[in-house]
Amino acid sequence: MRAMASEQGMSSWTDLLHSSTKLLEQAAPSAQFPPLQRNLDQLEALSKKLKAKTLRTEAPSQSIAATRLLAREGINAEQLTRDLKSFELKTTFEDVFPAEATSVEEYLQQEDWQKEKRDFLQSLSRISTLPKTNMIDKSSGGVCSGQMVPMASSSQVSSGPSAIGLLPLADKRLVEKKVSVYAEVVRNLNNARQQGLPFKPATAFKVAYESLGTEASGGKSVNMQKMWHLILKLMGEDSMMRQSVSRKMSLVIGARRHLEWGHEKYIMDIIQSHPAQAALGGAVGNLHRVRAFLRIRLRDYGLLDFDAGDARRQPPIDTTWQQIYFCLRTGYYDEARQVALSSRASHQFAPLLAEWINGGGMVPAHAAAAAAEECEKMFRMGDRVGRASYDKKKLLLYAIISGSRRQIDRLLRDIPSLFSTIEDFLWFILSAVQDFPGGTSSNEGLVPYSLDDLQAYLNKFEPSYYTKNGKDPLVYPYILLLSIQLLPAISYLSKEAGEEEYHIDAAHIAIVLADNGVLSEVSGAGQKLGVMDAYAEASSIIRQYGSMYLRLGNLQMALEYYAQAAAAVGGGHVSWTGRGSVDQQRQMNLMLKQLLTEILFRDGGVYLLLGSRGAGEEGELRRFLTDHKARQQFLLEAARQCQDSGLYDKSIEIQKRVGAFSMALDTINKCLSEAICALSRGRLDGESQTAGLIHSGNEILETFKYYPEVSFQEREHVSEQQTILRQLETILSIHKLMRLGQYLDALREVAKIPFLPFDPRAPDTSADVFQNLSPHVQACLPDLLKVTITCLDNVSDTDGSLRAMRSKIATFLANNMRQNWPRDLYEKVAKSL
């Protein structure tokens, strides 16, 4: 055959050459058209050149029209050309075959392509809104790498991160409103806990957030409204949890219920989008909805069993396992049990399903073993040629009941395309997780798939993988919460989430988790924190947020958040009732007092906590320290801290409020002693300061006269402090006389001092007068002696009394050489003598 074709080709070429030669011979040469000789290669090159010229002459009319159209819409054609040159096209898989039949890698590629396509189209729309002088829009997109179950199927346009300082005015107001509505919930939560009233914080925060009217996700697959719904489900505030279920298992069940709620919304959206195919009619039951969804999902597989009127005419498709799976996936447990009992195909599965439902996801060892054995049988049978993909649901359901790590790992390995979204994958794992004591079931050889296994698997991937390099920032903390990694979720939100406003939500999520006392249950794979460490971390997040109010001067709201920060280390709700552990109560009391002291130190803090009068009976302090003695002890300690910090005015005010008059007078005397020393050294503000201190001291003494129920010991102490105050007043008066040049009057006052042996007319005494003086008075003596010598030097001695006073001063100084007084004092006395 090939030889014949070759001979025919040679003969045709020979004929063509013969015809050409004849034409050449017949053509007469012309001056206008001289003869040209060209070989085949030259002819080919010339023909290509001619073709290119033809294309160039045809293009301008279309190109010009397109440029005009783009210009009319405000789009830069040159920029568009550059963008298209740098835009990389990728193959889509959804257009060729359903997502169920793809591999994980293919599905992820499909998701990335759709994301880039939307981002590119969005960039085009942004170009049209730019000023005509600046038509360049720089945008970039990233593709996440790694192999995993696919992310959420609802992919939408994302917006870049923003800071509150750069937000438009409307967004700033929205953030401020969110801060306000959250603060109101915290105030109500504290009041309810103090009064022992029921309060559901997750529900309250969710309602508060929804009141903002920000349901639009802004192009993100996970928004804060979805996060709050998940928190609500995790805390179980909208349902009654069995008492027999552990705290960890209740969190797992809550996460699963959230995913079921999301899937119910999904199937309703699908039904509403395809009403004709759904053929729901007037039926409103849960099973009707699932079957309507299956009519759409399995529309290419033929007649479905629940729609078959006459099975003899056409064998219908058995959807038993599909119905059971999607009933469970949507939270319709009763309907799943109903289908399992009514079908012959699921006759053996029905009692196992009943055990799983009745046990809240926990099944007895014999049921788990039976389900695992059934999985082994199906794996041994292998995939049959032509088997419909929905038969995989049977294997999936038995794997859930078994809870076996072996069966689950094999299922995920052998059928990687089983789950089209990460929510489906997480629901499957959370349905299979069972909380066995010690991490093993009572059935030998059956190792359960644990929550730690799920967390370790998810944590293999960087946060940027889940968030699409920050374009969808809430996806990662959402995944952490779904996998019961609570503390890592709020830590990420407060520190690493792209938009600054999320730290507001993080603090309030921390309040909910701490209040429910769940932080000690699970922390996350590789983060085995102690109980107190987990609560301390949450408390730190809450406290840091509350300190914002402190910096702004809103002490009332700072107090509300500080109360929650203290309650967090105390175990949350139980700390308000005293039912926490001894260690938790101790930690809570320590932090509460520390934070209350921080508020007390601020301007207006005393008034807020103690009220206009009294020791806290009229202020906010009684809300948190109900016991009178506890308040007294706290305030006395706070007063000492104020004094150590140099906040003497606050210290005196607090001591007056609690009736610690002797302590208040001691503080006044200390300050007065320091002010006198400063005054003698030329401090200009010393005089006004001393006047205020003396006034406060006299005021306290006047109040003390009418104060009831004062102990004898306290009266003695007050009397001692009153004596010290009067001694300091005398020293101060001498300084004032000296400064006014009234030297003789100053010396007369020195001679009258009863606590110093300087009266020239009195007999000499050997008593150590100095040791009997208060340290506050002792501190003033060196300057007093200098003042006295100065006065002596400026007054004439007419009767020898001044000489006697000089001698007494020298003797007093010699008796107190060990006091290490200033050297210039000794020199001044020696010179005077």
C-alpha positions in Angstrom: 0.0 0.0 0.0 2.8 2.4 0.9 4.7 1.6 -2.4 1.6 2.3 -4.4 1.0 5.7 -2.7 4.6 6.6 -3.3 4.4 5.9 -7.0 1.2 7.9 -7.3 2.9 10.9 -5.6 5.9 10.8 -7.9 3.8 10.7 -11.0 1.7 13.7 -9.8 4.9 15.8 -9.2 6.2 14.8 -12.7 3.0 15.9 -14.3 3.1 19.2 -12.5 6.7 19.9 -13.5 5.9 19.1 -17.1 2.9 21.5 -17.2 5.1 24.3 -15.6 7.8 23.8 -18.2 5.2 24.2 -21.0 3.8 27.4 -19.6 7.3 28.8 -19.2 8.1 28.1 -22.9 4.8 29.6 -24.0 5.2 32.9 -22.0 6.7 35.6 -24.1 9.3 37.8 -22.4 8.2 41.4 -21.6 10.1 44.6 -20.6 7.3 45.4 -18.2 7.5 41.9 -16.6 11.0 40.5 -16.8 11.4 36.8 -16.2 12.3 35.7 -12.6 13.6 32.4 -11.4 12.9 31.2 -7.9 13.4 27.9 -6.1 10.8 26.3 -3.8 12.4 27.6 -0.6 12.4 31.1 -1.9 8.7 30.8 -3.0 7.8 29.6 0.5 9.5 32.5 2.2 7.9 35.0 -0.1 4.4 33.5 0.4 4.8 33.8 4.2 5.9 37.4 3.9 2.9 38.2 1.7 0.5 36.6 4.1 1.9 38.6 7.1 1.4 41.8 5.1 -2.2 40.8 4.4 -2.9 40.2 8.2 -1.4 43.5 9.2 -3.6 45.4 6.7 -6.7 43.7 8.0 -6.1 44.1 11.8 -6.2 47.9 12.4 -9.9 48.3 11.9 -10.8 45.7 14.5 -8.0 46.8 16.9 -9.0 50.5 16.6 -12.7 49.7 17.3 -11.7 47.6 20.4 -9.4 50.4 21.7 -12.2 52.9 21.3 -14.6 50.6 23.3 -12.2 50.1 26.1 -11.4 53.9 26.3 -15.1 54.7 26.5 -15.2 52.5 29.6 -12.1 54.1 31.1 -9.9 51.0 30.6 -6.3 51.4 29.5 -5.8 49.0 26.5 -2.0 48.9 26.9 -2.3 48.0 30.6 -4.8 45.4 29.7 -2.5 43.9 27.1 0.4 43.8 29.6 -1.9 42.1 32.2 -3.0 39.5 29.7 0.6 38.8 28.7 1.5 38.1 32.4 -1.8 36.2 33.1 -1.3 32.4 33.2 -4.2 30.2 32.0 -4.8 27.0 33.8 -7.0 24.0 33.0 -10.3 23.6 34.9 -11.6 20.2 35.9 -15.1 21.0 36.9 -16.1 21.7 33.3 -14.9 18.2 32.2 -16.1 16.0 35.0 -17.7 16.3 38.5 -15.6 17.4 41.4 -16.3 14.0 43.1 -14.3 12.2 40.5 -11.2 14.4 40.8 -8.1 13.9 42.9 -7.2 16.2 45.8 -4.5 17.9 43.7 -6.8 18.5 40.8 -9.5 20.0 43.0 -7.1 22.4 44.6 -5.8 23.5 41.2 -9.3 24.1 40.1 -10.0 26.2 43.2 -6.8 28.3 42.7 -7.6 28.9 39.0 -11.1 30.2 39.9 -9.7 32.4 42.6 -7.1 33.9 40.2 -9.8 34.4 37.5 -12.0 36.3 39.9 -9.1 38.4 41.2 -8.1 39.3 37.7 -11.7 40.3 36.7 -11.9 42.4 39.9 -8.7 44.1 39.0 -10.2 45.1 35.6 -13.2 46.6 37.3 -10.9 48.6 39.6 -8.9 49.9 36.6 -12.1 51.6 35.3 -12.5 53.6 38.5 -9.0 55.0 38.6 -8.2 58.5 37.4 -7.3 58.8 33.8 -3.8 60.0 34.7 -3.0 56.8 36.6 -4.3 53.8 34.8 -1.8 51.3 36.4 -3.2 48.7 38.9 -0.6 46.5 40.6 -2.1 43.4 42.0 -0.7 40.0 42.8 -2.1 36.6 43.7 -0.6 33.6 45.3 -1.3 29.9 44.9 -1.1 27.7 48.0 0.9 24.6 47.8 0.5 21.3 49.7 -1.7 18.3 49.4 -4.8 18.1 51.6 -8.5 17.7 51.5 -10.0 20.6 49.5 -10.9 23.9 51.1 -14.4 25.3 51.3 -16.3 24.9 48.0 -17.8 28.4 48.2 -14.9 30.5 46.8 -15.4 34.2 46.6 -13.6 37.4 45.8 -11.2 38.4 48.6 -10.2 41.8 49.8 -6.8 42.8 51.1 -5.9 43.4 54.8 -6.6 46.8 56.2 -5.7 48.6 59.4 -8.2 50.5 61.5 -6.2 53.7 61.1 -6.6 53.4 57.3 -10.2 52.4 57.3 -12.8 54.6 55.7 -14.9 56.6 58.1 -17.9 54.2 57.7 -15.7 51.3 58.6 -14.2 53.1 61.6 -17.7 53.8 62.9 -18.6 50.1 62.4 -15.6 49.0 64.4 -16.5 51.5 67.2 -20.0 50.2 67.2 -18.8 46.6 67.5 -16.6 47.7 70.5 -19.6 49.3 72.0 -22.1 46.4 71.6 -19.5 43.8 72.8 -18.8 46.0 75.9 -22.5 46.0 76.8 -22.5 42.2 76.7 -19.5 42.0 79.0 -21.2 44.3 81.5 -24.4 42.2 81.4 -22.4 39.0 81.8 -20.6 40.3 84.9 -23.9 41.5 86.4 -25.5 38.1 85.8 -22.6 36.2 87.2 -22.5 38.4 90.3 -26.2 37.9 90.9 -26.2 34.2 90.1 -28.5 34.6 87.1 -28.3 32.4 84.0 -26.6 34.0 81.0 -25.4 32.6 77.7 -22.4 34.7 76.6 -21.9 33.1 73.2 -25.5 33.7 72.2 -25.3 37.3 73.5 -22.2 38.1 71.6 -23.6 36.5 68.4 -26.8 38.6 68.7 -24.7 41.7 69.4 -22.5 41.1 66.3 -25.6 40.5 64.1 -27.0 43.8 65.3 -24.2 45.5 63.4 -25.8 44.5 60.1 -22.5 43.2 58.6 -23.8 39.9 57.2 -22.0 40.5 53.9 -18.8 38.5 54.0 -16.8 41.0 52.0 -15.7 38.3 49.6 -14.5 35.9 52.3 -15.6 32.3 52.8 -15.7 32.7 56.6 -17.0 35.8 58.3 -17.3 36.6 62.0 -21.0 35.8 62.1 -20.1 32.2 61.1 -17.4 32.1 63.7 -19.9 33.2 66.4 -22.3 30.5 65.4 -19.5 27.9 65.7 -18.6 29.2 69.2 -22.3 29.0 70.2 -22.5 25.4 69.0 -19.2 24.5 70.7 -20.5 25.8 74.0 -23.8 24.0 73.5 -25.9 27.0 74.5 -28.7 26.1 72.2 -29.1 22.4 73.1 -29.1 20.1 76.1 -26.0 17.9 76.3 -26.1 14.5 77.9 -24.5 14.4 81.4 -22.6 11.2 80.5 -20.8 12.9 77.6 -17.3 14.3 78.5 -16.5 17.9 78.1 -14.2 17.1 75.2 -16.8 15.0 73.5 -19.4 17.8 73.9 -17.0 20.2 72.1 -16.7 17.7 69.3 -20.4 17.3 69.0 -20.9 21.1 69.0 -18.4 21.4 66.1 -20.2 18.6 64.2 -23.6 20.3 64.8 -22.3 23.6 63.4 -21.1 21.8 60.2 -24.5 20.1 59.9 -26.2 23.5 60.2 -24.0 24.8 57.4 -24.8 21.8 55.2 -28.5 22.3 55.8 -28.2 25.9 54.5 -26.2 24.5 51.5 -28.8 22.0 50.4 -31.6 24.5 50.8 -29.6 26.9 48.5 -29.2 24.1 46.0 -32.8 23.2 46.0 -33.8 26.9 45.6 -31.4 27.2 42.7 -32.8 24.2 40.9 -36.5 24.1 41.8 -37.6 22.1 38.7 -35.0 19.3 39.2 -35.6 19.3 42.9 -39.3 18.6 42.4 -40.0 19.4 46.1 -43.6 20.4 45.6 -45.4 21.2 48.8 -43.4 18.7 50.9 -41.5 20.3 53.8 -40.2 17.4 55.7 -36.5 16.9 56.3 -36.3 13.7 54.3 -38.2 15.4 51.4 -35.4 18.0 51.4 -32.7 15.4 51.3 -34.4 13.5 48.4 -34.9 16.8 46.5 -31.2 17.5 46.9 -30.4 14.0 45.7 -32.5 14.5 42.6 -30.3 17.4 41.7 -27.0 15.7 42.7 -27.7 12.4 41.0 -29.6 13.7 38.0 -27.2 12.0 35.6 -27.5 8.5 37.1 -31.1 7.6 36.1 -34.3 6.9 38.0 -33.9 7.0 41.8 -35.5 4.4 44.0 -37.7 6.9 45.9 -39.1 8.2 42.6 -39.7 4.8 41.0 -43.5 4.1 40.6 -43.0 0.7 38.8 -39.7 -0.9 39.6 -40.4 -3.7 37.1 -40.3 -1.3 34.2 -36.9 0.2 34.9 -34.6 -0.9 37.8 -34.1 2.3 39.9 -30.9 3.5 41.4 -30.6 2.4 45.1 -29.9 5.6 47.1 -30.1 4.0 50.6 -26.6 4.9 51.6 -26.8 8.3 50.0 -29.9 9.1 51.9 -28.5 7.9 55.2 -25.3 9.9 54.7 -26.9 13.2 53.7 -29.5 12.9 56.5 -26.6 12.5 59.0 -24.5 15.2 57.3 -27.4 17.7 57.6 -28.2 16.8 61.2 -31.4 14.8 60.4 -30.6 11.9 62.7 -34.2 10.6 63.0 -34.6 10.6 59.3 -31.3 8.7 58.8 -32.5 6.1 61.3 -35.9 5.9 59.5 -34.2 5.2 56.1 -31.8 2.7 57.6 -34.7 0.7 59.1 -36.9 0.8 56.0 -34.3 -0.5 53.5 -33.1 -4.0 53.1 -29.7 -2.8 52.0 -29.1 -1.2 55.4 -30.7 -3.9 57.6 -27.5 -4.8 59.4 -26.4 -1.1 59.6 -29.5 0.1 61.3 -28.8 -1.1 64.9 -25.2 0.2 64.6 -26.5 3.6 63.6 -28.9 3.6 66.5 -26.1 2.9 68.9 -24.1 5.8 67.4 -27.1 8.2 67.6 -28.1 7.2 71.1 -24.6 7.4 72.4 -24.0 10.9 71.0 -21.2 9.6 68.7 -19.9 7.0 71.2 -20.6 3.3 70.5 -20.0 0.2 72.5 -16.9 -1.9 71.7 -18.9 -4.7 70.0 -20.6 -2.2 67.6 -17.3 -0.6 66.7 -15.7 -4.0 66.1 -18.6 -5.1 63.9 -18.4 -1.9 61.8 -14.6 -2.3 61.5 -15.1 -5.9 60.3 -17.6 -4.7 57.7 -15.1 -2.1 56.4 -12.5 -4.9 56.1 -14.9 -6.9 54.0 -15.6 -4.1 51.6 -11.8 -3.3 51.3 -11.1 -7.0 50.5 -13.8 -7.0 47.8 -12.0 -4.1 46.1 -13.4 -1.7 43.7 -15.7 -3.4 41.2 -15.6 -2.1 37.6 -18.4 0.3 36.9 -19.4 0.6 40.5 -21.3 3.9 41.1 -19.3 6.4 43.1 -22.1 6.9 45.6 -21.6 3.3 46.9 -18.6 4.8 48.7 -21.0 6.3 51.2 -21.6 2.9 52.7 -17.9 2.4 53.4 -17.8 5.9 54.8 -20.7 5.3 57.2 -19.3 2.1 58.5 -15.9 3.8 59.0 -17.7 6.5 61.2 -19.3 3.8 63.4 -16.0 1.9 63.8 -14.0 5.0 64.7 -10.9 3.0 63.7 -7.8 4.8 62.8 -6.8 1.9 60.5 -10.1 2.1 58.6 -10.2 5.8 58.3 -6.6 6.1 57.2 -7.2 3.5 54.5 -10.4 5.1 53.4 -8.7 8.5 53.0 -5.7 6.9 51.2 -7.7 4.7 48.8 -10.4 7.3 47.9 -8.7 10.7 48.1 -11.5 12.3 46.1 -14.2 11.3 48.6 -14.7 14.8 50.1 -15.2 17.8 47.9 -14.8 20.4 50.8 -12.8 20.6 54.0 -16.1 20.9 55.9 -17.2 17.4 54.6 -13.8 16.0 55.7 -14.0 17.6 59.1 -17.5 16.4 59.7 -16.5 12.9 58.8 -13.6 12.9 61.2 -15.5 14.6 64.0 -18.3 12.0 63.6 -15.7 9.2 63.9 -13.8 10.6 66.9 -14.7 8.9 70.1 -13.4 9.9 73.5 -12.1 6.8 75.1 -10.3 7.0 78.5 -6.6 6.8 77.9 -7.1 7.1 74.1 -7.8 3.4 73.5 -11.0 1.5 73.3 -11.8 -1.6 75.3 -11.6 -3.7 72.1 -8.1 -5.1 71.7 -6.5 -4.2 68.4 -8.9 -1.4 67.6 -7.0 1.9 67.8 -9.5 4.8 67.6 -8.9 7.9 65.5 -8.4 10.6 68.1 -8.8 14.3 68.2 -5.0 14.6 68.5 -4.7 12.7 65.2 -6.9 15.2 63.4 -5.1 18.2 65.0 -1.7 16.8 64.0 -2.8 16.3 60.5 -4.3 19.8 60.1 -1.2 21.4 61.7 1.1 20.0 59.0 0.0 23.0 56.9 1.0 26.6 57.5 -1.7 29.2 58.3 -1.1 30.8 54.9 -2.3 27.7 53.2 -5.8 28.0 54.8 -6.0 31.8 54.5 -4.8 31.9 50.8 -1.8 34.1 52.0 -4.0 36.3 54.1 -6.8 36.9 51.6 -9.3 34.9 53.7 -7.9 35.4 57.3 -10.7 33.8 59.3 -10.4 30.4 57.6 -7.4 29.3 59.7 -8.9 30.2 63.2 -12.1 28.6 61.9 -10.4 25.4 61.2 -8.6 25.5 64.6 -11.9 25.9 66.4 -13.5 23.1 64.4 -10.7 20.8 65.4 -11.1 22.0 69.0 -7.8 23.9 69.1 -9.3 26.7 71.1 -6.4 28.5 72.6 -4.4 28.6 69.3 -7.5 29.9 67.6 -7.9 33.0 69.8 -4.1 33.5 70.0 -4.0 33.6 66.2 -6.9 36.0 66.0 -5.4 38.4 68.6 -1.9 38.4 67.2 -1.7 37.2 63.6 -5.0 37.7 61.8 -4.6 40.1 58.9 -7.2 42.7 59.8 -6.7 44.6 63.1 -10.3 44.5 64.0 -10.2 40.8 64.7 -8.3 41.3 68.0 -11.6 42.8 69.3 -13.4 39.5 68.5 -10.5 37.4 69.9 -10.8 39.0 73.3 -14.5 38.3 73.5 -14.2 34.7 72.2 -11.6 34.3 74.9 -14.2 35.5 77.5 -16.7 32.9 76.3 -14.3 30.0 76.2 -12.9 30.9 79.7 -16.4 31.5 81.1 -17.4 28.0 80.0 -14.3 26.5 81.5 -13.3 24.6 78.3 -9.7 25.8 77.9 -8.4 23.1 80.2 -9.9 20.3 78.1 -7.9 20.7 74.9 -5.2 23.0 73.8 -4.1 21.6 70.4 -1.6 19.1 69.1 1.9 19.9 70.2 0.7 22.5 72.7 0.2 20.6 75.9 -0.3 23.5 78.3 -1.2 23.1 81.9 -4.6 24.1 83.2 -3.4 27.3 84.6 -1.2 28.1 81.6 -4.2 27.9 79.3 -6.4 30.1 81.4 -3.5 32.5 82.0 -3.0 32.9 78.3 -6.7 33.6 77.8 -6.7 36.0 80.7 -3.7 37.9 79.2 -5.7 38.4 76.0 -8.7 39.8 77.9 -6.5 41.9 80.2 -4.6 43.4 77.2 -7.9 44.4 75.6 -9.2 45.9 78.8 -6.1 48.0 79.3 -7.1 49.8 76.1 -10.0 51.3 78.1 -7.6 52.2 80.9 -5.4 54.1 78.5 -8.5 56.0 77.2 -9.5 56.9 80.7 -12.7 54.7 80.7 -12.1 53.1 84.1 -15.6 51.7 84.3 -15.2 49.5 81.2 -11.6 48.6 82.1 -13.0 47.3 85.4 -15.5 45.1 83.6 -12.9 43.5 81.4 -10.4 43.2 84.2 -13.1 41.3 86.2 -13.3 38.8 83.3 -9.6 38.5 83.1 -9.5 37.6 86.8 -12.4 35.2 86.4 -10.6 33.5 83.5 -7.7 32.4 85.7 -10.3 31.3 88.2 -11.9 28.9 85.8 -14.6 31.1 84.4 -18.2 30.7 85.6 -17.2 28.6 88.6 -15.0 31.4 89.9 -18.0 33.6 90.6 -19.7 30.9 92.7 -16.6 29.7 94.5 -16.8 26.2 93.0 -13.3 26.4 91.4 -10.3 24.6 92.8 -8.3 26.1 95.7 -5.5 27.0 93.3 -7.9 28.6 90.8 -9.5 30.7 93.6 -6.1 31.8 94.8 -5.0 32.8 91.3 -8.2 34.7 90.7 -8.0 36.6 94.0 -4.4 37.6 93.3 -5.1 38.8 89.8 -8.3 40.6 90.8 -6.5 42.5 93.5 -3.7 43.3 91.2 -6.0 44.7 88.5 -8.2 46.6 91.0 -5.1 48.2 92.4 -4.1 49.2 88.8 -7.4 51.0 88.5 -7.2 52.5 91.9 -3.9 54.2 91.0 -5.5 56.0 88.1 -7.1 59.4 88.4 -10.7 58.8 89.4 -9.9 55.3 90.5 -10.6 55.9 94.2 -13.9 57.5 93.4 -15.0 54.7 91.1 -14.1 51.8 93.4 -15.0 53.4 96.8 -17.7 55.9 95.9 -18.0 59.4 97.2 -17.4 58.2 100.8 -16.7 55.1 102.8 -14.5 52.2 102.1 -16.2 50.7 99.1 -19.8 50.3 100.3 -21.0 52.8 97.8 -18.5 52.1 95.0 -17.8 49.3 92.5 -15.4 47.5 94.8 -18.3 45.8 96.6 -19.3 44.0 93.4 -16.0 42.1 93.4 -15.0 42.0 97.1 -18.3 41.4 98.9 -16.7 40.7 102.3 -16.0 43.8 104.4 -12.8 42.5 105.9 -11.5 41.5 102.5 -12.1 45.0 101.2 -10.3 46.5 104.2 -7.3 44.2 103.7 -7.2 45.0 100.0 -7.4 48.7 100.5 -4.7 48.8 103.2 -2.3 46.8 101.0 -3.2 49.1 98.1 -2.4 52.1 100.3 1.0 50.7 101.1 1.7 50.1 97.4 0.6 53.7 96.7 3.0 54.9 99.3 5.9 52.8 97.9 5.1 54.2 94.5 5.2 57.8 95.7 1.5 58.3 95.4 1.1 59.7 98.9 -2.1 61.6 98.2 -3.9 58.4 97.1 -2.4 56.5 100.0 -3.7 59.1 102.5 -7.1 59.1 100.8 -7.5 55.3 101.0 -6.2 55.1 104.6 -8.8 57.8 105.6 -11.6 55.8 103.8 -10.8 52.6 105.7 -10.4 54.3 109.1 -6.7 53.7 109.3 -6.1 57.1 110.9 -2.8 56.4 112.5 -1.5 55.1 109.2 -2.8 58.1 107.4 -1.1 60.4 109.9 2.1 58.5 109.6 2.0 59.0 105.9 1.3 62.7 106.3 4.2 63.1 108.8 6.5 61.3 106.4 5.6 63.6 103.6 5.7 66.7 105.8 9.2 65.8 107.0 10.4 65.4 103.4 8.7 68.7 102.5 10.4 70.6 105.4 13.8 69.2 104.3 13.1 70.3 100.7 12.0 73.8 101.9 15.2 74.2 103.8 17.2 73.5 100.7 15.4 76.2 98.7 12.5 74.3 97.1 9.9 76.9 96.2 6.9 74.5 96.3 7.7 73.2 99.7 5.7 75.9 101.6 2.4 75.2 99.7 3.0 71.5 100.1 3.5 71.7 103.8 0.4 73.8 104.3 -1.7 71.2 102.5 -0.2 68.3 104.5 -0.8 70.1 107.8 -4.4 70.8 106.8 -5.0 67.1 105.9 -3.5 66.0 109.2 -5.8 68.4 111.2 -8.8 67.2 109.1 -8.0 63.6 110.0 -7.7 64.4 113.7 -11.0 66.2 113.6 -12.7 63.3 111.9 -11.1 60.9 114.4 -12.9 62.6 117.3 -16.2 61.4 116.0 -15.2 58.0 114.6 -17.0 55.2 116.5 -15.7 51.9 117.6 -12.0 52.7 117.6 -9.7 50.4 119.6 -7.5 51.6 122.5 -4.4 50.7 120.5 -5.5 52.8 117.5 -6.2 55.7 119.9 -2.7 55.4 121.3 -1.2 55.3 117.8 -3.2 58.3 116.7 -2.0 60.2 119.8 1.6 59.4 118.9 1.2 60.6 115.3 -0.5 63.8 116.5 2.6 64.5 118.7 4.9 64.0 115.8 2.7 66.3 113.6 3.0 69.1 116.2 6.7 68.6 116.5 7.1 69.0 112.7 4.8 72.1 112.8 7.2 73.6 115.3 10.2 72.9 113.2 8.5 74.3 110.1 7.6 77.5 112.0 11.2 78.0 113.0 12.2 77.7 109.3 9.6 80.3 108.3 10.8 82.8 111.0 14.4 82.4 109.9 13.5 83.0 106.3 11.6 86.2 107.3 14.7 87.4 109.2 13.1 87.1 112.6 16.1 85.5 114.1 15.4 86.3 117.8 11.9 84.9 117.5 13.2 81.8 115.9 15.7 81.3 118.7 12.9 81.7 121.3 10.9 79.0 119.5 14.0 76.7 119.5 14.4 77.2 123.3 10.8 76.2 123.8 11.1 72.9 121.9 10.3 70.3 124.6 11.9 67.4 122.7 15.3 69.1 122.3 17.7 70.2 125.1 18.5 73.6 123.8 16.9 75.9 126.4 19.8 77.9 127.9 18.0 78.3 131.2 17.3 74.6 131.7 19.8 72.3 133.4 22.0 70.1 131.3 20.7 66.5 130.9 22.6 63.3 129.9 19.5 61.6 128.5 19.7 60.5 124.9 16.9 62.6 123.6 17.5 61.9 119.9 16.7 58.2 120.2 13.2 59.0 121.5 12.3 61.0 118.5 10.4 59.8 115.5 12.4 59.1 112.3 10.4 61.8 110.6 11.6 64.4 113.2 15.1 63.0 113.3 15.4 63.6 109.5 14.7 67.3 110.1 17.2 67.9 112.8 20.4 68.6 110.8 18.7 71.4 108.9 17.1 72.7 112.1 20.6 72.9 113.7 22.0 74.8 110.7 19.1 77.3 110.9 19.6 77.7 114.7 23.4 78.5 114.2 22.5 81.0 111.4 20.1 82.7 113.8 22.7 82.7 116.6 25.2 84.4 114.3 22.8 87.1 113.5 21.7 88.0 117.1 23.8 89.8 119.8 24.4 88.0 123.0 23.6 90.5 125.8 23.2 88.1 128.8 25.2 85.0 127.8 22.1 82.9 127.0 23.1 82.6 123.4 26.5 81.3 124.4 24.8 78.7 126.6 22.6 77.6 123.7 25.7 77.2 121.4 27.3 75.0 124.1 24.1 72.9 124.4 24.0 72.5 120.6 27.7 71.4 120.5 27.1 68.9 123.3 24.0 67.5 121.5 26.1 67.2 118.3 28.9 65.4 120.1 26.5 62.9 121.7 25.2 62.0 118.2 28.4 61.7 116.2 27.3 58.2 115.1 24.4 59.7 113.1 26.6 60.5 110.2 25.1 63.9 109.7 26.4 66.2 107.0 30.0 67.4 107.3 29.1 71.0 106.8 26.9 70.9 109.9 29.9 70.1 112.1 32.0 72.7 110.4 29.2 75.3 110.9 28.9 74.5 114.6 32.7 74.5 115.1 33.0 77.9 113.4 30.2 79.3 115.5 31.9 78.3 118.7 
